[in-house]
């Protein structure tokens, strides 16, 4: 897979804003198990859930069920996902990236309880800022999650690097005015529009300099 970090090489960033699932944490097996069971229980065809990665659960459910069924259906998927963290592991380079860019933010479309459960299951540190679906009115692809993360870190979002693995998250980063780095967590890099691309974070070397965060291709 291509590594195209040229757009980042001569830049420094005030902060790094990381997506969680598919970027820092591999939760795909658990996600598939939970949403497959949920769909079967609620009579939702699997095809209706294609290309929903990176969006808040409540918005996904609202797209496939009538409004009166959304609250109970949302409570059910939350319960299923909280109960299933089997096989949730850190993705390559995730721990190094969080340490090198601290204080950083994790910006995820899942709930706070689920985010904390998956961060713990993966053995990653809880970052200085954690923005979840519980904190915003409009989730990805709206810019609000990344704008809030930048605000909580006390930095300008246009000076941030957003690291994402999904089209919705990358669109949110662009809408927030941030520079975007795509990793191949749940989508092929060829399908992701971003300023820079890497197979995963183990290919990116983050360094904290006096002027901010710098990123380059990690030497092999």
C-alpha positions in Angstrom: 0.0 0.0 0.0 1.2 3.5 -0.7 2.8 5.8 1.8 2.3 9.4 0.8 3.4 11.7 3.6 4.9 14.5 1.4 2.2 16.9 2.4 3.2 16.6 6.0 7.0 16.7 5.8 7.5 20.5 6.0 4.7 21.2 8.5 4.3 21.2 12.2 1.0 20.6 14.0 -0.4 22.0 17.2 -2.1 18.7 18.0 -3.0 15.2 16.7 -6.7 14.2 16.7 -7.0 10.4 16.3 -10.1 8.4 15.4 -10.3 5.2 17.5 -11.8 2.2 15.8 -9.8 1.2 12.7 -7.2 3.8 13.5 -5.8 3.1 17.0 -7.8 0.0 17.9 -8.9 -3.1 15.9 -12.4 -3.7 17.1 -13.7 -4.9 13.7 -14.5 -8.6 14.8 -16.5 -7.3 17.8 -18.3 -4.7 15.8 -19.3 -7.2 13.1 -20.5 -9.7 15.7 -22.6 -7.1 17.6 -24.1 -5.3 14.6 -24.9 -8.7 12.8 -26.8 -9.9 15.9 -28.5 -6.5 16.3 -29.6 -6.5 12.6 -31.0 -10.0 12.9 -32.9 -9.1 16.1 -34.4 -6.0 14.5 -35.1 -7.3 11.0 -32.5 -5.1 9.3 -30.8 -6.5 6.2 -27.0 -6.5 6.3 -26.9 -4.5 3.1 -28.5 -1.5 5.0 -25.4 -1.3 7.2 -22.8 -1.2 4.4 -20.5 1.9 4.5 -21.7 3.0 7.9 -18.3 2.8 9.7 -17.3 5.9 11.5 -20.8 7.2 12.0 -22.6 7.4 15.4 -24.8 4.4 16.1 -27.9 6.6 16.7 -27.6 8.1 13.2 -27.1 4.7 11.6 -30.2 3.3 13.4 -32.3 6.4 12.5 -31.6 5.6 8.9 -32.9 2.1 9.0 -35.7 2.1 11.6 -38.7 4.3 12.3 -38.3 7.0 15.0 -40.4 5.2 17.6 -38.0 2.2 17.5 -34.7 4.1 17.7 -34.3 4.6 21.5 -34.8 0.9 22.3 -32.7 -0.2 19.3 -29.9 2.2 20.4 -29.9 0.9 23.9 -29.6 -2.7 22.6 -26.6 -2.1 20.4 -24.9 -0.2 23.2 -25.5 -3.1 25.5 -24.2 -5.6 23.0 -21.0 -3.7 22.3 -20.2 -3.0 25.9 -20.5 -6.7 26.6 -18.2 -7.7 23.8 -14.6 -6.5 23.7 -13.2 -10.0 22.9 -10.3 -9.6 20.4 -10.1 -5.8 20.7 -6.4 -5.0 20.3 -4.2 -2.0 19.5 -3.3 -1.5 15.9 0.4 -1.3 14.9 2.0 2.0 15.9 -1.0 3.2 18.0 0.7 3.3 21.4 3.9 5.0 20.0 1.7 7.5 18.2 -0.3 8.5 21.3 2.9 8.8 23.4 4.7 10.8 20.8 1.9 13.3 20.3 0.7 13.8 23.9 -1.3 15.7 24.8 -3.5 14.3 22.0 -7.2 13.6 21.5 -9.2 10.6 20.6 -12.3 11.5 18.6 -14.8 8.6 18.2 -18.3 8.1 17.1 -19.0 5.6 19.8 -20.3 6.4 23.3 -17.9 7.3 26.2 -18.5 4.1 28.1 -17.7 2.0 25.0 -14.7 4.1 24.1 -13.2 3.6 27.5 -14.0 -0.1 27.4 -12.2 -0.5 24.1 -9.2 1.7 25.1 -8.8 -0.4 28.2 -9.2 -3.7 26.3 -6.5 -2.6 23.8 -4.2 -1.6 26.7 -3.9 2.0 25.4 -3.7 5.1 27.6 -6.7 7.4 27.9 -5.7 10.6 26.1 -5.8 14.1 27.5 -9.0 14.7 25.5 -11.7 12.1 24.6 -14.6 13.3 22.4 -17.4 10.8 21.9 -20.9 10.6 20.5 -22.1 11.7 24.0 -20.4 15.1 23.6 -21.8 16.3 20.3 -25.1 17.0 18.6 -23.8 16.2 15.1 -21.4 13.4 14.6 -19.0 12.6 11.7 -19.0 13.6 8.9 -20.0 16.9 10.5 -16.9 18.8 11.9 -18.3 19.3 15.4 -16.3 16.3 17.0 -13.0 17.6 15.8 -13.8 21.2 16.5 -14.7 20.3 20.0 -11.5 18.2 20.5 -9.3 21.1 19.3 -11.2 23.5 21.5 -10.6 21.2 24.6 -6.9 21.0 23.7 -6.8 24.8 23.4 -5.6 24.8 19.8 -6.8 26.1 16.4 -8.4 23.2 14.4 -6.7 24.4 11.2 -3.4 23.6 12.9 -4.3 20.0 13.8 -3.6 16.7 12.1 -6.7 14.4 11.9 -5.8 10.7 11.6 -8.7 8.6 10.3 -9.6 5.4 8.6 -13.1 6.1 7.3 -14.6 8.5 4.7 -17.0 10.0 7.2 -14.1 10.9 9.6 -11.9 12.3 6.9 -14.8 14.4 5.7 -15.3 15.7 9.2 -11.6 16.5 9.5 -11.6 18.5 6.3 -14.8 20.3 7.3 -13.0 21.3 10.5 -10.1 22.8 8.5 -7.6 20.2 9.7 -4.9 18.4 7.7 -5.9 14.8 7.2 -3.9 11.5 7.3 -5.7 8.3 6.2 -4.8 4.9 7.4 -6.1 1.6 6.0 -8.1 0.3 9.0 -11.5 -0.5 7.5 -11.1 0.9 4.0 -8.5 0.6 1.2 -6.3 3.6 1.0 -7.3 4.1 -2.6 -10.8 4.8 -1.4 -9.8 7.4 1.1 -9.4 11.1 0.2 -6.8 12.7 2.5 -3.8 14.9 2.4 -1.5 12.0 3.3 -1.8 8.2 3.4 -0.1 5.4 5.3 -1.0 1.7 5.7 -1.0 2.1 9.5 0.6 4.2 12.2 3.7 2.0 12.5 4.7 3.6 9.2 4.6 7.1 10.6 7.3 8.6 12.8 5.8 11.4 15.1 8.2 13.8 16.8 7.4 16.6 19.2 9.5 19.6 18.4 9.7 23.0 20.0 7.3 24.3 17.3 4.8 21.4 17.4 4.3 17.9 16.1 6.2 16.7 13.0 5.4 13.5 11.0 7.6 11.6 8.6 7.9 8.1 7.1 9.3 5.8 9.8 12.7 4.3 8.8 12.7 0.5 8.4 
